[in-house]
Amino acid sequence: HKLRSFLTMFGIAWGIASLVLMSALCDGFRQGQRKNQSQLGDNIVLVFGGRTEKQAGGQRAGRRVRLEQRDVEAIREQCPAVSVVESELKRQAAVTSDYNAGSFLTLGVTPEYLQLRNLPAAAGRDVSAHDQANGHRVCILGHTVRKQLFEGRQDVLGRRVSINGYPYTVAGLMSEKNQNSSYDGWDNDKILIPQSSLLRDCPPANPDWRPGQVNAIIYRPVSVGRWREAQHQVRAVLGRLHAFDPGDEGAIPLNDSIESAEFFDRVFDATEVFLAVLSLVTLSLGGVGVMNTMMTAVAERTHEIGLRKALGATRRRIMTEFLLEGLLLAVASGLAGFGVVSLLASAVNHLPMPTMFSGLPVRYRTAGLALAALGTVAVLSAFPPAWRACRL
């Protein structure tokens, strides 16, 4: 009897523990994926030039679409669903210091660009609007660039480096980033300078490059809920400027972080539902065990129930006592399982986390769902034995 009770309690505890653990695991991967995406920027969309796949405006398919600075101005003026938009300009430049040299990807940035991309200066300062307006020769170094050019030295701020033969002052240093994906290389390997300085000091090496051309366009919708509207407006504006069908996805490929986040959310939601169903099955089996244990207890205590009835106990009193006994058995088991998972989650969350995983966050919603499931199973498993006892 004791072994059967222990196994019953273990089944309930394991069901609750698995329900909470699987939900926390999905939330950990969901948050890790969003954290990884935020390395590039929060809720941003990258627009690249491509090739048309449809005929439009009397022009053939397969035509090359090159993005230009005028496109940025048009999006800024004609797309009310877009909050911030800026062009991306970059060059591969030769950089030297008093200690070392190398070739690094150099980005021309503006304050608007820094609002979009996650490229903060951990030490020193960022590129300012004053730097952009006056074409100042200042730069912010990525973590790897700093290590290579200055060989681990700490007094880097204020020193000079040469970019394409022009002297630049180190105004800021970026913190080290732990990235596992990028569209143009790791941010640790980049140098940031004002966009006006890049256009002046770093001419493009590509002979097909045209004045006013940009590498990409980055924008952010005014809200997460309006990302489709913003995408439709941007495609319409660029389609009108470059004479292609706005529905031609090949003309301007988009990397929409909001759309990607929604896709991953649907994947994680489906996985969480599937695992929750499996956990509820385990919890239900534990509830059946509680019911069987209580049925056995009722059969063994038939004489006790008869004696208590003879002394005046009512059916309601007997039913209430057996119901409370079953509820106590189920709830105590479930709370024990919930406590074990909470301790496990706390221990895991104090460990170094790998990329794409943010630990085991136990949310209030998860705890509420687990307690609701536990209460339902407890009542359904304790009621039949209690009803049988009061009917004896």
MILO-582721 format. One record per residue (C-alpha): residue number from 0; residue in one letter; x, y, z. Coordinates in steps of 0.05 Angstrom, whole numbers. Example, Ala and Ser with C-alpha at 12.3 -4.5 7.8 and 13.67 -1.06 7.14 Angstrom:
// MILO-582721
seq->0&type->a&c1->246&c2->-90&c3->156
seq->1&type->s&c1->273&c2->-21&c3->143
***
This chain:
// MILO-582721
seq->0&type->h&c1->0&c2->0&c3->0
seq->1&type->k&c1->57&c2->48&c3->17
seq->2&type->l&c1->93&c2->31&c3->-47
seq->3&type->r&c1->30&c2->43&c3->-87
seq->4&type->s&c1->20&c2->110&c3->-53
seq->5&type->f&c1->92&c2->130&c3->-67
seq->6&type->l&c1->86&c2->112&c3->-141
seq->7&type->t&c1->21&c2->150&c3->-146
seq->8&type->m&c1->52&c2->212&c3->-115
seq->9&type->f&c1->113&c2->205&c3->-161
seq->10&type->g&c1->68&c2->202&c3->-222
seq->11&type->i&c1->32&c2->267&c3->-202
seq->12&type->a&c1->98&c2->301&c3->-185
seq->13&type->w&c1->130&c2->279&c3->-251
seq->14&type->g&c1->70&c2->303&c3->-291
seq->15&type->i&c1->72&c2->373&c3->-260
seq->16&type->a&c1->148&c2->375&c3->-265
seq->17&type->s&c1->149&c2->356&c3->-338
seq->18&type->l&c1->93&c2->406&c3->-355
seq->19&type->v&c1->131&c2->464&c3->-323
seq->20&type->l&c1->199&c2->441&c3->-348
seq->21&type->m&c1->178&c2->433&c3->-420
seq->22&type->s&c1->144&c2->501&c3->-421
seq->23&type->a&c1->205&c2->534&c3->-389
seq->24&type->l&c1->250&c2->500&c3->-439
seq->25&type->c&c1->210&c2->527&c3->-498
seq->26&type->d&c1->210&c2->597&c3->-467
seq->27&type->g&c1->286&c2->592&c3->-457
seq->28&type->f&c1->298&c2->577&c3->-531
seq->29&type->r&c1->247&c2->629&c3->-552
seq->30&type->q&c1->281&c2->684&c3->-511
seq->31&type->g&c1->350&c2->660&c3->-534
seq->32&type->q&c1->329&c2->665&c3->-607
seq->33&type->r&c1->302&c2->736&c3->-596
seq->34&type->k&c1->365&c2->756&c3->-558
seq->35&type->n&c1->407&c2->730&c3->-615
seq->36&type->q&c1->367&c2->769&c3->-666
seq->37&type->s&c1->374&c2->832&c3->-624
seq->38&type->q&c1->449&c2->829&c3->-635
seq->39&type->l&c1->435&c2->860&c3->-703
seq->40&type->g&c1->380&c2->908&c3->-678
seq->41&type->d&c1->311&c2->909&c3->-648
seq->42&type->n&c1->254&c2->898&c3->-697
seq->43&type->i&c1->293&c2->919&c3->-759
seq->44&type->v&c1->285&c2->901&c3->-832
seq->45&type->l&c1->343&c2->896&c3->-880
seq->46&type->v&c1->330&c2->912&c3->-953
seq->47&type->f&c1->379&c2->889&c3->-1006
seq->48&type->g&c1->382&c2->900&c3->-1081
seq->49&type->g&c1->367&c2->838&c3->-1122
seq->50&type->r&c1->342&c2->817&c3->-1191
seq->51&type->t&c1->272&c2->822&c3->-1218
seq->52&type->e&c1->234&c2->757&c3->-1227
seq->53&type->k&c1->173&c2->787&c3->-1262
seq->54&type->q&c1->165&c2->831&c3->-1322
seq->55&type->a&c1->140&c2->901&c3->-1305
seq->56&type->g&c1->138&c2->969&c3->-1339
seq->57&type->g&c1->157&c2->938&c3->-1406
seq->58&type->q&c1->224&c2->914&c3->-1379
seq->59&type->r&c1->250&c2->843&c3->-1378
seq->60&type->a&c1->256&c2->798&c3->-1318
seq->61&type->g&c1->325&c2->787&c3->-1289
seq->62&type->r&c1->342&c2->861&c3->-1287
seq->63&type->r&c1->389&c2->883&c3->-1231
seq->64&type->v&c1->360&c2->930&c3->-1178
seq->65&type->r&c1->411&c2->975&c3->-1144
seq->66&type->l&c1->389&c2->1013&c3->-1082
seq->67&type->e&c1->406&c2->1087&c3->-1077
seq->68&type->q&c1->406&c2->1142&c3->-1026
seq->69&type->r&c1->345&c2->1173&c3->-1059
seq->70&type->d&c1->307&c2->1110&c3->-1040
seq->71&type->v&c1->320&c2->1124&c3->-967
seq->72&type->e&c1->293&c2->1195&c3->-973
seq->73&type->a&c1->231&c2->1170&c3->-1010
seq->74&type->i&c1->217&c2->1117&c3->-956
seq->75&type->r&c1->227&c2->1169&c3->-902
seq->76&type->e&c1->176&c2->1216&c3->-936
seq->77&type->q&c1->125&c2->1168&c3->-964
seq->78&type->c&c1->121&c2->1109&c3->-915
seq->79&type->p&c1->83&c2->1131&c3->-852
seq->80&type->a&c1->88&c2->1060&c3->-823
seq->81&type->v&c1->164&c2->1066&c3->-821
seq->82&type->s&c1->193&c2->1097&c3->-758
seq->83&type->v&c1->268&c2->1102&c3->-774
seq->84&type->v&c1->304&c2->1087&c3->-840
seq->85&type->e&c1->376&c2->1095&c3->-861
seq->86&type->s&c1->423&c2->1070&c3->-914
seq->87&type->e&c1->481&c2->1023&c3->-901
seq->88&type->l&c1->549&c2->1040&c3->-933
seq->89&type->k&c1->611&c2->998&c3->-921
seq->90&type->r&c1->680&c2->989&c3->-951
seq->91&type->q&c1->738&c2->941&c3->-940
seq->92&type->a&c1->794&c2->987&c3->-917
seq->93&type->a&c1->868&c2->980&c3->-899
seq->94&type->v&c1->878&c2->1002&c3->-827
seq->95&type->t&c1->945&c2->1012&c3->-791
seq->96&type->s&c1->966&c2->1033&c3->-722
seq->97&type->d&c1->1034&c2->1043&c3->-689
seq->98&type->y&c1->1034&c2->969&c3->-670
seq->99&type->n&c1->999&c2->929&c3->-724
seq->100&type->a&c1->957&c2->931&c3->-787
seq->101&type->g&c1->900&c2->895&c3->-821
seq->102&type->s&c1->842&c2->899&c3->-870
seq->103&type->f&c1->774&c2->909&c3->-837
seq->104&type->l&c1->703&c2->922&c3->-858
seq->105&type->t&c1->690&c2->996&c3->-846
seq->106&type->l&c1->618&c2->1021&c3->-838
seq->107&type->g&c1->596&c2->1092&c3->-851
seq->108&type->v&c1->545&c2->1106&c3->-796
seq->109&type->t&c1->498&c2->1162&c3->-776
seq->110&type->p&c1->459&c2->1172&c3->-711
seq->111&type->e&c1->397&c2->1143&c3->-746
seq->112&type->y&c1->437&c2->1081&c3->-767
seq->113&type->l&c1->460&c2->1071&c3->-695
seq->114&type->q&c1->387&c2->1075&c3->-672
seq->115&type->l&c1->373&c2->1015&c3->-717
seq->116&type->r&c1->435&c2->972&c3->-708
seq->117&type->n&c1->459&c2->946&c3->-640
seq->118&type->l&c1->530&c2->975&c3->-642
seq->119&type->p&c1->539&c2->1013&c3->-577
seq->120&type->a&c1->606&c2->1040&c3->-554
seq->121&type->a&c1->624&c2->1006&c3->-488
seq->122&type->a&c1->680&c2->1057&c3->-476
seq->123&type->g&c1->686&c2->1127&c3->-503
seq->124&type->r&c1->629&c2->1153&c3->-546
seq->125&type->d&c1->588&c2->1138&c3->-609
seq->126&type->v&c1->591&c2->1174&c3->-675
seq->127&type->s&c1->550&c2->1238&c3->-666
seq->128&type->a&c1->509&c2->1281&c3->-713
seq->129&type->h&c1->564&c2->1334&c3->-707
seq->130&type->d&c1->615&c2->1283&c3->-732
seq->131&type->q&c1->569&c2->1265&c3->-791
seq->132&type->a&c1->554&c2->1338&c3->-809
seq->133&type->n&c1->628&c2->1359&c3->-808
seq->134&type->g&c1->660&c2->1295&c3->-835
seq->135&type->h&c1->704&c2->1286&c3->-773
seq->136&type->r&c1->757&c2->1232&c3->-777
seq->137&type->v&c1->736&c2->1193&c3->-715
seq->138&type->c&c1->726&c2->1118&c3->-709
seq->139&type->i&c1->698&c2->1065&c3->-662
seq->140&type->l&c1->735&c2->999&c3->-662
seq->141&type->g&c1->705&c2->929&c3->-655
seq->142&type->h&c1->733&c2->883&c3->-602
seq->143&type->t&c1->775&c2->841&c3->-650
seq->144&type->v&c1->800&c2->902&c3->-687
seq->145&type->r&c1->823&c2->934&c3->-622
seq->146&type->k&c1->860&c2->870&c3->-602
seq->147&type->q&c1->896&c2->864&c3->-669
seq->148&type->l&c1->915&c2->937&c3->-677
seq->149&type->f&c1->936&c2->951&c3->-606
seq->150&type->e&c1->956&c2->881&c3->-581
seq->151&type->g&c1->917&c2->883&c3->-516
seq->152&type->r&c1->936&c2->953&c3->-495
seq->153&type->q&c1->885&c2->989&c3->-451
seq->154&type->d&c1->900&c2->1062&c3->-467
seq->155&type->v&c1->869&c2->1061&c3->-536
seq->156&type->l&c1->819&c2->1119&c3->-533
seq->157&type->g&c1->848&c2->1181&c3->-564
seq->158&type->r&c1->902&c2->1144&c3->-604
seq->159&type->r&c1->909&c2->1150&c3->-679
seq->160&type->v&c1->899&c2->1098&c3->-733
seq->161&type->s&c1->906&c2->1105&c3->-808
seq->162&type->i&c1->846&c2->1085&c3->-851
seq->163&type->n&c1->862&c2->1083&c3->-925
seq->164&type->g&c1->921&c2->1130&c3->-909
seq->165&type->y&c1->879&c2->1182&c3->-872
seq->166&type->p&c1->890&c2->1194&c3->-797
seq->167&type->y&c1->830&c2->1177&c3->-752
seq->168&type->t&c1->823&c2->1186&c3->-677
seq->169&type->v&c1->796&c2->1128&c3->-636
seq->170&type->a&c1->734&c2->1158&c3->-602
seq->171&type->g&c1->702&c2->1094&c3->-577
seq->172&type->l&c1->709&c2->1019&c3->-567
seq->173&type->m&c1->653&c2->968&c3->-578
seq->174&type->s&c1->643&c2->912&c3->-528
seq->175&type->e&c1->655&c2->840&c3->-548
seq->176&type->k&c1->595&c2->808&c3->-581
seq->177&type->n&c1->578&c2->734&c3->-580
seq->178&type->q&c1->545&c2->725&c3->-648
seq->179&type->n&c1->528&c2->662&c3->-685
seq->180&type->s&c1->497&c2->694&c3->-747
seq->181&type->s&c1->508&c2->755&c3->-789
seq->182&type->y&c1->493&c2->780&c3->-859
seq->183&type->d&c1->561&c2->814&c3->-871
seq->184&type->g&c1->610&c2->790&c3->-819
seq->185&type->w&c1->620&c2->794&c3->-744
seq->186&type->d&c1->611&c2->861&c3->-711
seq->187&type->n&c1->674&c2->849&c3->-671
seq->188&type->d&c1->713&c2->855&c3->-737
seq->189&type->k&c1->685&c2->922&c3->-758
seq->190&type->i&c1->703&c2->995&c3->-753
seq->191&type->l&c1->652&c2->1051&c3->-750
seq->192&type->i&c1->665&c2->1120&c3->-779
seq->193&type->p&c1->617&c2->1177&c3->-800
seq->194&type->q&c1->583&c2->1162&c3->-865
seq->195&type->s&c1->606&c2->1229&c3->-894
seq->196&type->s&c1->678&c2->1210&c3->-878
seq->197&type->l&c1->670&c2->1142&c3->-911
seq->198&type->l&c1->644&c2->1173&c3->-975
seq->199&type->r&c1->702&c2->1221&c3->-976
seq->200&type->d&c1->761&c2->1177&c3->-955
seq->201&type->c&c1->740&c2->1107&c3->-977
seq->202&type->p&c1->721&c2->1106&c3->-1051
seq->203&type->p&c1->688&c2->1041&c3->-1075
seq->204&type->a&c1->734&c2->989&c3->-1107
seq->205&type->n&c1->678&c2->960&c3->-1150
seq->206&type->p&c1->682&c2->991&c3->-1220
seq->207&type->d&c1->606&c2->982&c3->-1229
seq->208&type->w&c1->591&c2->1024&c3->-1168
seq->209&type->r&c1->550&c2->1086&c3->-1184
seq->210&type->p&c1->547&c2->1152&c3->-1146
seq->211&type->g&c1->491&c2->1151&c3->-1095
seq->212&type->q&c1->488&c2->1075&c3->-1092
seq->213&type->v&c1->483&c2->1042&c3->-1023
seq->214&type->n&c1->497&c2->972&c3->-999
seq->215&type->a&c1->430&c2->963&c3->-964
seq->216&type->i&c1->373&c2->999&c3->-930
seq->217&type->i&c1->352&c2->987&c3->-858
seq->218&type->y&c1->286&c2->1009&c3->-828
seq->219&type->r&c1->242&c2->997&c3->-767
seq->220&type->p&c1->166&c2->998&c3->-768
seq->221&type->v&c1->130&c2->1046&c3->-721
seq->222&type->s&c1->104&c2->985&c3->-683
seq->223&type->v&c1->110&c2->910&c3->-685
seq->224&type->g&c1->37&c2->903&c3->-705
seq->225&type->r&c1->47&c2->945&c3->-768
seq->226&type->w&c1->106&c2->907&c3->-798
seq->227&type->r&c1->64&c2->881&c3->-856
seq->228&type->e&c1->39&c2->951&c3->-872
seq->229&type->a&c1->109&c2->979&c3->-870
seq->230&type->q&c1->135&c2->923&c3->-915
seq->231&type->h&c1->79&c2->936&c3->-965
seq->232&type->q&c1->94&c2->1011&c3->-966
seq->233&type->v&c1->169&c2->1001&c3->-975
seq->234&type->r&c1->159&c2->952&c3->-1033
seq->235&type->a&c1->109&c2->1000&c3->-1066
seq->236&type->v&c1->156&c2->1060&c3->-1061
seq->237&type->l&c1->217&c2->1022&c3->-1087
seq->238&type->g&c1->177&c2->988&c3->-1141
seq->239&type->r&c1->154&c2->1056&c3->-1166
seq->240&type->l&c1->225&c2->1085&c3->-1165
seq->241&type->h&c1->258&c2->1025&c3->-1198
seq->242&type->a&c1->201&c2->1003&c3->-1244
seq->243&type->f&c1->188&c2->933&c3->-1217
seq->244&type->d&c1->126&c2->898&c3->-1191
seq->245&type->p&c1->118&c2->910&c3->-1115
seq->246&type->g&c1->100&c2->837&c3->-1108
seq->247&type->d&c1->166&c2->815&c3->-1140
seq->248&type->e&c1->203&c2->789&c3->-1079
seq->249&type->g&c1->267&c2->776&c3->-1118
seq->250&type->a&c1->275&c2->849&c3->-1137
seq->251&type->i&c1->289&c2->871&c3->-1066
seq->252&type->p&c1->300&c2->813&c3->-1017
seq->253&type->l&c1->280&c2->831&c3->-946
seq->254&type->n&c1->307&c2->803&c3->-882
seq->255&type->d&c1->251&c2->821&c3->-834
seq->256&type->s&c1->269&c2->805&c3->-762
seq->257&type->i&c1->197&c2->815&c3->-739
seq->258&type->e&c1->171&c2->765&c3->-790
seq->259&type->s&c1->226&c2->716&c3->-770
seq->260&type->a&c1->208&c2->725&c3->-697
seq->261&type->e&c1->135&c2->709&c3->-712
seq->262&type->f&c1->155&c2->647&c3->-750
seq->263&type->f&c1->198&c2->622&c3->-693
seq->264&type->d&c1->143&c2->639&c3->-643
seq->265&type->r&c1->95&c2->594&c3->-682
seq->266&type->v&c1->146&c2->538&c3->-682
seq->267&type->f&c1->158&c2->545&c3->-607
seq->268&type->d&c1->83&c2->550&c3->-593
seq->269&type->a&c1->69&c2->486&c3->-631
seq->270&type->t&c1->126&c2->451&c3->-596
seq->271&type->e&c1->103&c2->476&c3->-528
seq->272&type->v&c1->31&c2->452&c3->-541
seq->273&type->f&c1->56&c2->383&c3->-562
seq->274&type->l&c1->100&c2->376&c3->-501
seq->275&type->a&c1->45&c2->402&c3->-455
seq->276&type->v&c1->-3&c2->349&c3->-482
seq->277&type->l&c1->48&c2->295&c3->-467
seq->278&type->s&c1->58&c2->323&c3->-397
seq->279&type->l&c1->-17&c2->326&c3->-385
seq->280&type->v&c1->-22&c2->253&c3->-406
seq->281&type->t&c1->30&c2->236&c3->-354
seq->282&type->l&c1->-7&c2->278&c3->-303
seq->283&type->s&c1->-72&c2->243&c3->-320
seq->284&type->l&c1->-40&c2->175&c3->-309
seq->285&type->g&c1->-18&c2->200&c3->-241
seq->286&type->g&c1->-89&c2->222&c3->-227
seq->287&type->v&c1->-114&c2->152&c3->-245
seq->288&type->g&c1->-64&c2->125&c3->-195
seq->289&type->v&c1->-91&c2->171&c3->-141
seq->290&type->m&c1->-162&c2->147&c3->-157
seq->291&type->n&c1->-142&c2->74&c3->-153
seq->292&type->t&c1->-105&c2->85&c3->-88
seq->293&type->m&c1->-166&c2->119&c3->-58
seq->294&type->m&c1->-213&c2->65&c3->-83
seq->295&type->t&c1->-170&c2->13&c3->-48
seq->296&type->a&c1->-171&c2->56&c3->15
seq->297&type->v&c1->-247&c2->59&c3->12
seq->298&type->a&c1->-252&c2->-17&c3->5
seq->299&type->e&c1->-204&c2->-28&c3->64
seq->300&type->r&c1->-242&c2->22&c3->108
seq->301&type->t&c1->-313&c2->-4&c3->95
seq->302&type->h&c1->-322&c2->-24&c3->168
seq->303&type->e&c1->-296&c2->44&c3->191
seq->304&type->i&c1->-345&c2->80&c3->146
seq->305&type->g&c1->-403&c2->36&c3->171
seq->306&type->l&c1->-385&c2->49&c3->244
seq->307&type->r&c1->-381&c2->124&c3->232
seq->308&type->k&c1->-449&c2->124&c3->197
seq->309&type->a&c1->-478&c2->85&c3->256
seq->310&type->l&c1->-452&c2->139&c3->302
seq->311&type->g&c1->-487&c2->193&c3->261
seq->312&type->a&c1->-438&c2->214&c3->206
seq->313&type->t&c1->-474&c2->240&c3->145
seq->314&type->r&c1->-459&c2->223&c3->73
seq->315&type->r&c1->-435&c2->295&c3->61
seq->316&type->r&c1->-386&c2->290&c3->120
seq->317&type->i&c1->-357&c2->224&c3->95
seq->318&type->m&c1->-353&c2->249&c3->23
seq->319&type->t&c1->-319&c2->313&c3->45
seq->320&type->e&c1->-266&c2->277&c3->86
seq->321&type->f&c1->-248&c2->227&c3->30
seq->322&type->l&c1->-249&c2->283&c3->-21
seq->323&type->l&c1->-201&c2->325&c3->21
seq->324&type->e&c1->-156&c2->265&c3->31
seq->325&type->g&c1->-151&c2->253&c3->-44
seq->326&type->l&c1->-141&c2->326&c3->-58
seq->327&type->l&c1->-86&c2->330&c3->-6
seq->328&type->l&c1->-50&c2->270&c3->-37
seq->329&type->a&c1->-52&c2->299&c3->-107
seq->330&type->v&c1->-37&c2->372&c3->-89
seq->331&type->a&c1->21&c2->353&c3->-44
seq->332&type->s&c1->51&c2->310&c3->-99
seq->333&type->g&c1->42&c2->365&c3->-151
seq->334&type->l&c1->72&c2->419&c3->-107
seq->335&type->a&c1->132&c2->375&c3->-93
seq->336&type->g&c1->143&c2->367&c3->-168
seq->337&type->f&c1->135&c2->442&c3->-179
seq->338&type->g&c1->185&c2->456&c3->-123
seq->339&type->v&c1->237&c2->409&c3->-153
seq->340&type->v&c1->231&c2->443&c3->-221
seq->341&type->s&c1->237&c2->512&c3->-190
seq->342&type->l&c1->301&c2->493&c3->-155
seq->343&type->l&c1->328&c2->461&c3->-219
seq->344&type->a&c1->310&c2->523&c3->-260
seq->345&type->s&c1->344&c2->569&c3->-210
seq->346&type->a&c1->407&c2->527&c3->-212
seq->347&type->v&c1->409&c2->524&c3->-288
seq->348&type->n&c1->397&c2->600&c3->-294
seq->349&type->h&c1->460&c2->613&c3->-254
seq->350&type->l&c1->503&c2->575&c3->-305
seq->351&type->p&c1->536&c2->605&c3->-367
seq->352&type->m&c1->485&c2->601&c3->-423
seq->353&type->p&c1->501&c2->579&c3->-494
seq->354&type->t&c1->480&c2->619&c3->-554
seq->355&type->m&c1->405&c2->614&c3->-572
seq->356&type->f&c1->386&c2->592&c3->-501
seq->357&type->s&c1->368&c2->637&c3->-443
seq->358&type->g&c1->358&c2->586&c3->-387
seq->359&type->l&c1->294&c2->561&c3->-357
seq->360&type->p&c1->247&c2->619&c3->-342
seq->361&type->v&c1->187&c2->596&c3->-301
seq->362&type->r&c1->134&c2->648&c3->-318
seq->363&type->y&c1->71&c2->663&c3->-279
seq->364&type->r&c1->30&c2->638&c3->-337
seq->365&type->t&c1->65&c2->571&c3->-335
seq->366&type->a&c1->57&c2->566&c3->-260
seq->367&type->g&c1->-17&c2->584&c3->-266
seq->368&type->l&c1->-28&c2->532&c3->-321
seq->369&type->a&c1->7&c2->479&c3->-280
seq->370&type->l&c1->-34&c2->494&c3->-217
seq->371&type->a&c1->-99&c2->494&c3->-257
seq->372&type->a&c1->-82&c2->427&c3->-288
seq->373&type->l&c1->-63&c2->400&c3->-220
seq->374&type->g&c1->-128&c2->424&c3->-188
seq->375&type->t&c1->-170&c2->394&c3->-244
seq->376&type->v&c1->-134&c2->326&c3->-240
seq->377&type->a&c1->-138&c2->327&c3->-164
seq->378&type->v&c1->-214&c2->338&c3->-164
seq->379&type->l&c1->-228&c2->288&c3->-219
seq->380&type->s&c1->-185&c2->234&c3->-185
seq->381&type->a&c1->-211&c2->245&c3->-114
seq->382&type->f&c1->-286&c2->253&c3->-129
seq->383&type->p&c1->-303&c2->181&c3->-151
seq->384&type->p&c1->-273&c2->148&c3->-89
seq->385&type->a&c1->-306&c2->200&c3->-43
seq->386&type->w&c1->-373&c2->189&c3->-77
seq->387&type->r&c1->-366&c2->113&c3->-70
seq->388&type->a&c1->-348&c2->121&c3->4
seq->389&type->c&c1->-409&c2->163&c3->20
seq->390&type->r&c1->-455&c2->115&c3->-18
seq->391&type->l&c1->-433&c2->53&c3->21
***
